[in-house]
Amino acid sequence: MNVLIADDHLLFRDGLRRLLAQFDDDMTFFEASTYDEVRSLCDGTRPFDLILLDLGMPGWTGFSALGDIHAGLPKALLVVVSGSEKRSDLLAALENGAAGYIPKSSSAKVLLGALQLVLAGGIYLPEQAIRGGDRVDQIHGGYGGGSYGGNGSGDAMDESAALGNGNGDQLTPRQRDVLARLRDGKSNKQIAHELGLTEGTVKVHVTAILRHLGVRNRTQAALTAQSL
């Protein structure tokens, strides 16, 4: 497995490499400390399986940089490991192809659990990420099996379960509610109002639905929904 670790702090890269080496012996590591180095490594000559990167490295030009990496290496799993806990950053990362967003405040146990979920085909977010507010409130606990641990409410657990791996038959009830309204051509704002959710939460559900169904946009999701 080829793994790219991109962070401008050598100590953090070293720690991630040592941690991942315990996770899987069959890993070949590449490192980058700037986005110029990331772009050079992600030129398509290396089939990366997993890319872990920070947002604030030198050369950062905005979230379109993530989209460019995802477009160039669509089979690589792109996971943001960032010091930023802004919910807007998390949502922007998802919209640009990230399969996970792990705050640097996470424990080693959470990090490994998150990567296990991503490698199994799921989408990792901290449990509190899809609730209201501008910041991600990390819950330190183990996550696995396509669902999230922690001591949140039942609604929070339902929201989190929407991010697991699956296909049309494995959509959660809440995802099906959102998908039904996508099929009707409703906007995120309309869906949020009807379901009593925030627009940010609807965005996360839509992203998860697109990944579940293997489609690229809302129109394709609506068409696919006709056959479910």
C-alpha positions as CSV (number, residue, x, y, z in Angstrom):
1,M,0.0,0.0,0.0
2,N,1.4,3.4,-1.0
3,V,0.8,6.1,1.5
4,L,1.5,9.8,1.2
5,I,1.8,11.8,4.4
6,A,1.7,15.5,3.7
7,D,2.4,17.9,6.6
8,D,4.8,20.8,7.1
9,H,5.9,19.5,10.5
10,L,8.5,16.8,10.4
11,L,7.6,15.6,14.0
12,F,4.0,15.1,13.0
13,R,4.8,13.2,9.8
14,D,7.2,11.0,11.8
15,G,4.5,10.3,14.4
16,L,1.9,9.4,11.7
17,R,4.3,7.1,9.9
18,R,5.2,5.2,13.1
19,L,1.5,4.9,14.0
20,L,0.5,3.7,10.5
21,A,3.4,1.2,10.5
22,Q,1.7,-0.5,13.4
23,F,-1.6,-0.5,11.5
24,D,-0.3,-2.4,8.5
25,D,3.2,-3.8,7.8
26,D,2.7,-3.6,4.1
27,M,3.0,0.1,3.6
28,T,5.4,2.2,1.5
29,F,5.6,5.8,2.8
30,F,6.1,9.0,0.8
31,E,6.3,12.4,2.5
32,A,5.7,16.0,1.5
33,S,6.0,19.2,3.5
34,T,4.6,21.7,0.9
35,Y,1.8,21.6,-1.6
36,D,4.3,21.9,-4.4
37,E,5.8,18.6,-3.3
38,V,2.3,17.1,-3.0
39,R,1.5,18.1,-6.6
40,S,4.8,16.7,-7.8
41,L,4.2,13.4,-6.0
42,C,0.6,13.2,-7.2
43,D,1.4,13.5,-10.9
44,G,-0.1,10.2,-11.7
45,T,3.2,8.2,-11.8
46,R,2.6,6.6,-8.4
47,P,-0.7,4.7,-7.6
48,F,-1.3,6.1,-4.1
49,D,-3.8,4.1,-2.0
50,L,-4.0,6.6,0.9
51,I,-3.2,10.3,1.1
52,L,-3.1,12.0,4.5
53,L,-2.6,15.8,4.3
54,D,-2.9,19.0,6.3
55,L,-4.6,22.1,5.0
56,G,-2.3,24.8,6.0
57,M,1.0,23.8,4.4
58,P,3.1,26.2,2.4
59,G,1.7,26.6,-1.1
60,W,-2.0,26.0,0.0
61,T,-4.2,27.6,-2.6
62,G,-7.6,26.7,-1.3
63,F,-9.8,23.7,-1.3
64,S,-9.7,23.4,-5.1
65,A,-6.2,21.9,-4.4
66,L,-7.9,18.9,-2.8
67,G,-10.3,18.6,-5.8
68,D,-7.3,18.6,-8.2
69,I,-5.6,15.8,-6.2
70,H,-8.9,13.8,-6.2
71,A,-9.4,14.3,-9.9
72,G,-5.9,13.3,-10.7
73,L,-5.9,10.2,-8.4
74,P,-9.6,9.2,-8.1
75,K,-8.8,5.8,-6.7
76,A,-6.7,7.2,-3.8
77,L,-8.4,7.7,-0.5
78,L,-7.9,11.3,0.5
79,V,-8.1,12.1,4.3
80,V,-7.5,15.5,5.8
81,V,-5.7,15.5,9.1
82,S,-5.8,19.1,10.2
83,G,-5.4,21.4,13.1
84,S,-8.5,23.3,11.9
85,E,-11.7,22.3,13.6
86,K,-13.9,24.7,11.6
87,R,-17.0,23.0,10.3
88,S,-16.8,25.0,7.1
89,D,-13.4,23.5,6.4
90,L,-14.7,20.0,7.0
91,L,-17.6,20.5,4.6
92,A,-15.4,22.1,2.0
93,A,-13.0,19.1,2.2
94,L,-15.8,16.6,1.7
95,E,-17.1,18.6,-1.2
96,N,-13.7,18.4,-2.8
97,G,-13.3,14.6,-2.6
98,A,-12.1,13.9,1.0
99,A,-13.1,10.6,2.4
100,G,-12.5,11.7,6.0
101,Y,-11.6,14.6,8.2
102,I,-9.6,14.0,11.3
103,P,-8.8,16.8,13.8
104,K,-5.2,16.7,15.0
105,S,-6.6,16.8,18.5
106,S,-7.8,13.2,18.0
107,S,-6.2,10.4,20.0
108,A,-4.2,7.6,18.3
109,K,-7.1,5.2,18.8
110,V,-9.5,7.5,17.1
111,L,-7.1,8.1,14.2
112,L,-6.6,4.3,13.6
113,G,-10.3,3.7,13.9
114,A,-11.0,6.5,11.4
115,L,-8.5,5.1,8.9
116,Q,-10.0,1.6,9.3
117,L,-13.4,3.0,8.4
118,V,-12.1,4.9,5.4
119,L,-10.1,1.9,4.1
120,A,-13.3,-0.2,4.4
121,G,-15.0,2.3,2.0
122,G,-16.7,4.5,4.6
123,I,-16.6,8.3,5.2
124,Y,-15.1,9.4,8.5
125,L,-16.2,12.5,10.4
126,P,-16.1,13.3,14.1
127,E,-19.5,12.5,15.6
128,Q,-20.3,16.1,16.4
129,A,-19.3,17.4,13.0
130,I,-22.8,17.1,11.5
131,R,-24.5,18.9,14.3
132,G,-25.0,22.7,14.4
133,G,-22.2,25.2,15.2
134,D,-19.1,26.5,13.6
135,R,-16.6,24.2,15.1
136,V,-16.1,20.4,15.3
137,D,-16.3,19.2,18.9
138,Q,-14.2,16.0,18.8
139,I,-15.4,13.2,21.0
140,H,-12.5,11.0,22.0
141,G,-13.6,7.5,21.6
142,G,-13.3,4.5,19.3
143,Y,-15.1,4.4,16.0
144,G,-15.6,1.3,13.9
145,G,-17.9,-0.9,12.0
146,G,-19.4,1.9,9.9
147,S,-20.8,3.7,12.9
148,Y,-19.4,6.1,15.5
149,G,-18.8,5.7,19.2
150,G,-19.2,8.3,21.9
151,N,-22.0,9.3,24.2
152,G,-24.2,11.5,21.9
153,S,-27.9,11.4,21.7
154,G,-29.9,8.9,19.6
155,D,-30.3,11.5,16.8
156,A,-26.5,12.1,16.7
157,M,-25.9,8.4,16.3
158,D,-28.5,8.3,13.5
159,E,-26.7,11.2,11.8
160,S,-23.3,9.6,12.2
161,A,-24.5,6.2,10.8
162,A,-25.3,8.0,7.6
163,L,-21.6,8.1,6.8
164,G,-20.9,4.4,6.7
165,N,-20.1,2.3,3.6
166,G,-22.9,0.9,1.4
167,N,-25.1,1.1,-1.6
168,G,-28.7,2.0,-2.3
169,D,-30.0,-0.9,-0.2
170,Q,-27.9,0.3,2.8
171,L,-29.1,3.9,3.0
172,T,-30.2,4.9,6.4
173,P,-33.8,6.1,6.9
174,R,-32.6,9.7,7.2
175,Q,-30.6,9.3,3.9
176,R,-33.7,8.0,2.2
177,D,-35.6,11.0,3.5
178,V,-33.0,13.3,1.9
179,L,-32.8,11.3,-1.3
180,A,-36.6,11.4,-1.7
181,R,-36.5,15.1,-1.6
182,L,-33.5,15.2,-4.0
183,R,-35.6,13.2,-6.4
184,D,-38.3,15.9,-6.1
185,G,-35.7,18.6,-7.0
186,K,-35.6,20.3,-3.7
187,S,-32.7,22.5,-2.5
188,N,-30.6,21.8,0.6
189,K,-32.4,24.7,2.3
190,Q,-35.8,23.2,1.5
191,I,-34.7,19.8,2.7
192,A,-33.3,21.2,5.9
193,H,-36.5,23.0,6.6
194,E,-38.7,20.0,6.0
195,L,-36.6,17.6,8.0
196,G,-35.7,20.0,10.8
197,L,-31.9,19.8,10.0
198,T,-29.2,22.4,9.4
199,E,-28.2,23.0,5.8
200,G,-24.7,21.7,6.8
201,T,-26.1,18.4,8.0
202,V,-28.0,18.1,4.7
203,K,-24.8,18.7,2.8
204,V,-23.1,15.9,4.7
205,H,-26.0,13.5,4.0
206,V,-26.0,14.4,0.3
207,T,-22.3,13.8,0.1
208,A,-22.7,10.4,1.7
209,I,-25.6,9.5,-0.6
210,L,-23.6,10.3,-3.7
211,R,-20.8,8.1,-2.4
212,H,-23.2,5.3,-1.5
213,L,-24.8,5.4,-4.9
214,G,-21.6,5.8,-6.9
215,V,-22.8,9.0,-8.6
216,R,-21.2,12.4,-9.0
217,N,-24.0,14.9,-8.6
218,R,-27.5,15.5,-7.4
219,T,-29.1,14.9,-10.8
220,Q,-27.6,11.5,-11.1
221,A,-28.6,10.7,-7.6
222,A,-32.2,11.7,-8.4
223,L,-32.2,9.5,-11.5
224,T,-30.8,6.6,-9.6
225,A,-33.4,7.0,-6.8
226,Q,-36.1,6.2,-9.4
227,S,-34.9,2.6,-9.4
228,L,-34.5,2.1,-5.7
